[in-house]
Amino acid sequence: MEASKFARNVVLWLLPVALVWILLTQFYNRFLTISAENLLHLTETPDITQLHPHAKDRHYITVSRGDFPPARSKVYSIRVTDIHYHLILLGALFLATPGVPLRKRFSNLGWAILITIFFDMILLFFWVKFAYATQLGSWSVANYGAFWRNFFGLGKHLLDLPFKLALPLALWATFYFPRLAASRR
């Protein structure tokens, strides 16, 4: 594969992929919110976490706890689009790969998006648990030990930027490096 052709293709695919991402963001935010809430409920008895779209900004969700008084039930706010903007890079990388039929690139992209959806759900889960473990003052200290505060704090920070930005590259390399290496032989 010619690196300059690939780099050019990535730049050319960024705008169309970003436009599709912008169009689908509202739907993906809702899907991700519902999925992460269900995942959180697997760790709670009774189900007390509620994730609601923010009243003023569709890019945010509000984390509420059903066991808190109504005046204090809204405990944290998360910008959901910050969780999945890496889909733009993922799409551009997969669609820009030269020498691979377009149909195969879309097929590979579909599988990579499926993997990424699970990553995004886990990342949102860690954001909420991070808020519970570290952002609620004395309640966090009383309900989460030092291990869990460190675990969710470190997990959220590792998953957020390093892994989130490495994921598109790792998936692209997984799908295309074996094929590219075989084509050079």
C-alpha positions in Angstrom: 0.0 0.0 0.0 1.3 3.4 -0.9 1.3 5.6 2.2 0.7 8.9 0.5 -2.4 7.5 -1.4 -3.7 6.1 1.9 -3.1 9.5 3.7 -4.8 11.4 0.9 -7.8 9.0 1.0 -8.1 9.4 4.8 -8.3 13.1 4.4 -10.9 12.8 1.6 -13.1 10.4 3.6 -13.0 12.5 6.8 -15.7 15.0 5.7 -18.3 12.4 4.4 -17.8 10.2 7.5 -18.0 13.3 9.8 -21.3 14.3 8.1 -22.8 10.8 8.6 -21.6 10.8 12.2 -23.3 14.2 12.8 -26.5 13.0 11.2 -26.6 9.8 13.3 -25.2 11.3 16.6 -28.6 11.9 18.2 -29.7 8.4 17.5 -26.4 6.8 18.7 -26.5 9.0 21.8 -29.9 7.6 22.7 -28.9 4.0 21.9 -25.7 4.4 24.0 -27.6 5.9 26.9 -30.1 3.1 27.0 -27.5 0.4 26.6 -25.2 1.8 29.3 -28.1 2.3 31.7 -29.0 -1.4 31.2 -25.4 -2.4 31.8 -25.4 -0.3 35.0 -28.5 -2.0 36.2 -26.7 -5.3 36.0 -24.5 -4.1 38.8 -27.3 -2.5 41.0 -30.0 -3.9 43.2 -32.4 -2.2 43.0 -32.0 -0.4 39.7 -31.4 3.2 40.8 -29.3 4.8 38.0 -31.2 6.7 35.4 -29.5 8.3 32.4 -31.6 11.1 30.8 -30.9 13.3 27.8 -29.9 16.8 29.0 -32.8 19.3 28.9 -30.9 22.0 27.0 -28.2 20.2 25.0 -28.7 16.9 23.1 -25.0 16.1 23.4 -25.2 15.6 27.1 -26.9 13.2 29.5 -27.7 13.7 33.1 -27.0 10.9 35.6 -29.6 10.6 38.3 -29.9 8.3 41.3 -33.3 7.1 42.4 -32.2 6.7 46.0 -31.3 10.4 46.4 -33.7 13.1 47.4 -35.4 14.7 44.4 -33.5 17.9 44.8 -30.1 16.1 44.8 -31.0 13.2 42.4 -29.2 14.7 39.4 -25.6 13.9 40.3 -23.5 14.3 37.2 -23.6 15.3 33.5 -21.7 13.6 30.7 -21.1 14.8 27.1 -22.0 11.6 25.2 -20.6 12.7 21.9 -17.2 13.0 23.5 -17.4 9.2 24.1 -17.9 8.3 20.4 -16.2 10.9 18.2 -13.5 8.3 17.4 -16.0 6.8 15.0 -15.0 9.5 12.5 -11.4 8.3 12.5 -12.6 4.7 12.4 -14.7 5.3 9.3 -12.1 7.3 7.5 -9.4 4.7 8.1 -11.5 1.7 7.0 -12.9 3.4 3.9 -9.6 5.0 2.8 -7.6 1.7 2.5 -6.6 1.4 -1.1 -6.5 -1.9 -3.0 -9.5 -3.3 -1.1 -12.9 -3.5 -2.8 -15.4 -0.9 -1.5 -17.8 -3.7 -0.5 -15.1 -5.4 1.6 -14.2 -2.1 3.2 -17.8 -1.5 4.3 -18.1 -5.0 5.6 -14.9 -4.6 7.7 -16.2 -1.2 8.9 -19.4 -2.8 10.0 -17.6 -5.3 12.1 -15.3 -2.7 13.5 -18.3 -0.5 14.4 -19.9 -3.4 16.2 -16.8 -3.9 18.3 -16.6 -0.1 18.9 -20.2 0.0 20.1 -19.4 -2.4 22.9 -16.3 -0.3 23.8 -18.4 2.8 23.9 -21.0 1.2 26.2 -18.2 0.1 28.6 -16.7 3.6 28.5 -20.0 5.2 29.4 -20.4 2.7 32.2 -17.0 3.7 33.6 -17.9 7.4 33.3 -20.9 6.9 35.5 -19.1 4.6 38.0 -16.2 7.2 38.0 -18.8 9.9 39.0 -20.2 7.7 41.7 -16.8 6.7 43.1 -15.1 10.1 43.0 -17.4 13.0 42.4 -20.0 12.8 45.1 -17.9 13.8 48.1 -18.6 12.1 51.4 -21.2 9.8 49.7 -18.5 8.5 47.4 -16.1 7.9 50.3 -18.8 6.1 52.3 -20.0 3.8 49.4 -16.8 3.2 47.4 -13.6 2.0 49.0 -10.2 3.3 47.9 -9.7 0.4 45.6 -12.9 1.1 43.6 -12.3 4.8 43.5 -8.9 4.2 42.0 -10.2 1.4 39.7 -13.0 3.5 38.2 -10.8 6.6 38.1 -7.9 4.9 36.4 -10.2 2.9 34.1 -12.2 6.0 33.0 -9.0 7.9 32.2 -7.3 5.0 30.4 -10.4 4.1 28.4 -11.2 7.7 27.6 -8.3 9.1 25.6 -5.5 6.5 25.1 -7.7 3.5 24.3 -10.4 5.5 22.6 -7.9 7.0 20.1 -5.9 3.8 19.8 -9.0 1.7 19.1 -9.6 2.8 15.5 -6.0 2.2 14.6 -5.9 -1.1 16.3 -9.0 -2.3 14.6 -7.8 -1.0 11.2 -4.5 -2.8 11.7 -6.3 -6.0 12.7 -8.4 -6.1 9.6 -5.9 -4.8 7.1 -2.3 -5.6 8.1 -2.6 -9.4 7.5 -4.1 -8.7 4.0 -1.5 -6.1 3.2 1.4 -8.2 4.3 0.1 -11.1 2.2 -0.3 -8.9 -0.9 3.4 -7.9 -0.7 4.6 -11.5 -1.0 
